[in-house]
Amino acid sequence: MIPCLLRLRKEGLNVAALLAAGAAASMVWTLYYYLEFNNERKKTHEKLNDWMYQGVEKTSWSDSLSDKIDNTSWAKKMRPRLGQASLDMKPSEYGSILFLAVVLLFIVLKIFAGIESTLISGVLSLVLVPLGSHLFLRSRKHIYAQRVDNQLSETCRLLSSAARAGLSIPQGLRLVVQEMPSPIKNELGRVVREIELGRDLEGALNDFLDRLNTKDVKVFVNALIIQRRAGGDLAKVMNEMAATMEERKIIHQTISAVTAQARTSAYALPMISLLIALMLSKMIEGFYDLFTSIPGMIVLLLFVSLQALGVVLVRKFSNIKV
């Protein structure tokens, strides 16, 4: 009886051991497949995210800061000025250049120019850099507009030839874009693209006039708009306008050559004065201390005012309108 019981107990232990081993193996396999399932699900999510956000770049903190600066009121005012100056950059990029210029000018004034007063160096940097930026953008705008004006006579000739060939004004503008170099190619190319997208000719030309508000561009745009409304011999009008613009260009070049010396003197005299002041600061110890007192500030203000008045007067005298 006892051997039978022992045998049954032994067989029961073997069955329990087998069941325990099976349970352990099942747990191992379950855990393995669970981990594999999670890994495959993670890969699937990554592939879906890559597919959904394909072409979308992750923005860094600098890009976020740049976007915030580009949405400020200063950036909205600066954006058209950069476009008119033909500078292909965002306002945030131009603002960072101005900031670096302020820091660099402050270091130059503080260390190399010998201005010990931090306040004077900071004020000069904050005044001179925006002033220089304004003059730079205005000069770039003037040069860019002048380059466009110089190409308008040839543009009128091409439009005259296009009108003789029976082409419409938009088709003639498309021909000008194909044949002419920059910058008139870029400006009129924008007009042509706006017309192709469904905008009316007058609106596109008026935007062109807003970007480059010069006398020649105004005459050119108004002539095209009047011809569009009233009709007439466009070829003859464009041919006569081309001859008139050529004569105006010759007269402008003559005036520019005659007044070149006066304009050069207007810009050279302030630079010479600044160089003399820099030389005196190296020769006389404590030279800049004069400008920290009330009489010195009055003298400095009088000096700057007279220099600015001289530049303005020379520019007025040399600016002969035709």
Buried (B, 14 or more C-beta within 10 A) or exposed (E): EEEEEEEEEEEEEEEEEEEEEEEEEEEEEEEEEEEEEEEEEEEEEEEEEEEEEEEEEEEEEEEEEBEEBBEEEEBEEBBEBBEBBBBEEBBBBBBBEBEEBBEEBBEEBBEEBBBEBEEBBBEBBEEBBEEEBEEEBEEBBEEBBBBBBBBBBBBBBBBBBBBBEEBEBBBBBBBBBEEBEEBBBEBBBBBBEBBEEEEEBEEBBBBBBEBBEBEBBEBBBEBBBEBBEEEEEBBEBBBBBBEBBBEBBEEBEEBEEEBEEEBEBBEEBBEEBEEEBBEEBEEEEEBBEBBEEEEEEEEBEEBEEEBEEBBEEBBEEBEEEE
